[in-house]
Amino acid sequence: MSESERPDRLGGREITVEDVRSLAGPSTPHFALQIRNRIRRLIAGLPADHPARLEGERQIARLTDLAHFSGDPRGPG
């Protein structure tokens, strides 16, 4: 899985909650950190109270937890 983003998500249109969910939906422990990074980049420029940013932060936390079950955990044990 690539960490590069689809051009239509990065273009001139507003990021939506559905954009975040479409990235997070197919996550598995093995790819959780890559998906987390893609979501982090996607929501980086959004205001703190933007619905897509709130959903993105929720999904980032979930994906970080999910990555611990990949059999290849990163960071301190």
Backbone bond lengths (Angstrom), bond angles and torsions (degrees), N, CA, C in turn:
res aa  C-N    CA-C-N  psi(-1)  N-CA   C-N-CA  omega(-1)  CA-C   N-CA-C  phi
1 M - - - 1.443 - - 1.517 108.49 -
2 S 1.281 116.07 135.48 1.451 122.13 179.34 1.521 110.22 -88.88
3 E 1.311 116.21 151.58 1.458 120.05 173.96 1.522 111.36 -92.57
4 S 1.322 117.47 2.26 1.452 119.48 177.53 1.524 109.48 -77.35
5 E 1.307 114.98 152.36 1.460 120.75 -173.40 1.517 110.99 -103.14
6 R 1.334 115.02 152.37 1.460 120.64 174.44 1.526 108.73 -64.25
7 P 1.326 117.54 135.39 1.467 120.32 -177.85 1.527 113.81 -58.47
8 D 1.331 118.29 -33.22 1.464 119.35 -178.56 1.524 112.58 -68.54
9 R 1.323 118.16 -21.78 1.466 120.24 176.26 1.517 111.83 -80.22
10 L 1.329 117.23 -24.25 1.454 120.64 -176.65 1.520 113.00 -100.16
11 G 1.302 116.88 -3.92 1.464 121.07 -177.19 1.516 112.76 -70.37
12 G 1.304 115.94 -155.12 1.451 121.96 -173.69 1.509 115.73 -82.28
13 R 1.308 118.95 6.21 1.469 118.69 -178.91 1.528 110.79 -95.82
14 E 1.319 115.13 161.02 1.465 120.60 -179.03 1.538 110.76 -73.53
15 I 1.322 115.62 139.79 1.460 121.96 176.70 1.521 108.31 -74.05
16 T 1.326 116.37 136.84 1.457 121.16 -177.61 1.525 110.95 -115.64
17 V 1.330 115.01 166.14 1.463 121.62 174.45 1.528 109.11 -58.92
18 E 1.314 116.59 -37.84 1.466 120.75 179.91 1.531 111.93 -64.46
19 D 1.319 117.71 -34.49 1.473 120.63 174.98 1.524 110.55 -60.10
20 V 1.317 115.96 -45.40 1.465 121.14 179.62 1.522 110.07 -64.02
21 R 1.307 116.24 -46.57 1.470 119.95 -178.78 1.521 112.40 -65.05
22 S 1.327 117.53 -34.01 1.461 119.31 179.56 1.525 111.19 -67.84
23 L 1.318 117.53 -29.94 1.462 120.59 174.54 1.519 111.76 -75.09
24 A 1.320 116.41 -44.21 1.469 121.07 -173.73 1.523 112.70 -77.26
25 G 1.299 117.94 -26.27 1.460 121.68 -174.56 1.512 115.47 -55.35
26 P 1.334 118.77 -48.66 1.464 119.31 -175.67 1.528 114.01 -86.48
27 S 1.324 117.19 23.19 1.463 119.59 -174.45 1.525 112.52 -73.05
28 T 1.315 113.82 142.77 1.460 122.99 173.35 1.516 106.45 -126.91
29 P 1.324 118.55 161.24 1.471 118.90 179.67 1.525 113.02 -54.44
30 H 1.316 116.42 -37.92 1.459 120.36 -176.44 1.535 112.60 -63.57
31 F 1.325 117.61 -36.91 1.465 121.74 -177.28 1.524 113.66 -105.23
32 A 1.312 118.45 6.61 1.464 121.89 -173.72 1.525 112.63 -57.97
33 L 1.321 118.15 -41.81 1.468 119.80 -177.36 1.522 112.05 -70.40
34 Q 1.314 117.80 -35.22 1.462 120.16 176.71 1.524 110.49 -66.61
35 I 1.316 116.71 -42.87 1.467 120.13 178.69 1.518 109.99 -65.93
36 R 1.324 116.63 -41.04 1.472 121.03 177.41 1.527 110.02 -56.38
37 N 1.322 117.26 -44.96 1.469 120.82 -179.27 1.521 111.77 -64.83
38 R 1.319 117.14 -37.86 1.468 120.83 177.84 1.524 110.48 -64.41
39 I 1.329 116.92 -42.47 1.467 120.42 178.61 1.526 109.96 -65.72
40 R 1.310 116.93 -41.85 1.467 120.78 179.53 1.528 110.70 -57.84
41 R 1.330 117.34 -44.88 1.471 120.60 177.65 1.528 111.45 -66.23
42 L 1.313 116.34 -38.75 1.462 120.89 -177.60 1.523 112.04 -62.42
43 I 1.329 117.74 -39.53 1.468 121.12 -174.66 1.526 113.14 -96.86
44 A 1.318 117.77 -0.18 1.468 121.56 -172.82 1.527 114.00 -53.74
45 G 1.298 118.84 -39.24 1.461 120.65 -176.00 1.519 115.27 -92.09
46 L 1.319 117.30 3.48 1.467 120.42 -177.02 1.525 111.37 -84.37
47 P 1.343 117.02 148.47 1.466 119.87 176.10 1.537 111.45 -62.99
48 A 1.319 116.33 155.96 1.472 122.00 -176.35 1.525 113.02 -58.60
49 D 1.326 118.39 -29.40 1.462 120.58 -177.12 1.533 113.70 -98.59
50 H 1.314 117.21 7.42 1.470 121.25 -179.83 1.540 108.92 -69.19
51 P 1.333 118.47 133.89 1.466 120.82 -178.38 1.528 113.76 -56.19
52 A 1.327 118.00 -38.58 1.468 120.18 179.54 1.528 110.96 -68.25
53 R 1.327 116.69 -35.09 1.467 119.20 177.52 1.528 110.40 -68.11
54 L 1.315 117.62 -42.64 1.467 121.07 178.68 1.524 110.86 -60.97
55 E 1.323 116.50 -44.44 1.464 120.50 177.54 1.524 110.07 -65.99
56 G 1.320 117.26 -39.86 1.458 121.16 178.41 1.515 112.15 -61.21
57 E 1.310 117.20 -43.47 1.464 120.42 178.79 1.529 111.17 -65.06
58 R 1.314 116.30 -37.58 1.465 120.19 177.14 1.526 110.49 -64.38
59 Q 1.321 116.07 -43.20 1.463 120.58 179.79 1.536 111.42 -69.43
60 I 1.318 117.89 -35.96 1.463 121.35 176.83 1.526 110.29 -59.73
61 A 1.322 117.11 -45.18 1.467 120.65 178.27 1.528 110.51 -62.58
62 R 1.331 116.64 -42.79 1.468 120.58 -179.50 1.531 110.91 -64.36
63 L 1.325 116.52 -42.71 1.458 120.44 -178.76 1.531 111.94 -68.89
64 T 1.320 116.60 -35.35 1.465 120.03 176.27 1.521 110.02 -62.30
65 D 1.330 116.71 -44.08 1.466 120.48 176.17 1.528 111.08 -63.66
66 L 1.312 116.96 -43.05 1.458 121.57 -178.76 1.526 111.73 -61.31
67 A 1.326 117.18 -35.47 1.467 121.52 -178.54 1.522 112.34 -62.77
68 H 1.307 118.16 -24.67 1.467 121.15 179.77 1.523 112.11 -67.21
69 F 1.316 117.25 -14.30 1.458 121.53 -178.77 1.526 112.38 -104.29
70 S 1.330 116.68 16.89 1.471 120.32 -175.30 1.517 113.40 -81.87
71 G 1.320 117.38 -13.80 1.451 119.45 -173.07 1.515 111.01 84.62
72 D 1.322 117.11 -4.95 1.459 122.66 178.33 1.530 108.61 -137.45
73 P 1.338 117.58 59.15 1.464 119.84 -176.31 1.524 112.05 -65.51
74 R 1.300 115.52 144.93 1.463 121.54 178.05 1.521 108.40 -103.65
75 G 1.312 115.56 150.73 1.459 120.22 175.60 1.513 112.26 92.62
76 P 1.329 115.91 -172.99 1.465 120.22 -177.67 1.526 112.03 -64.24
77 G 1.309 115.33 143.18 1.460 121.28 -176.99 1.466 116.26 -79.75
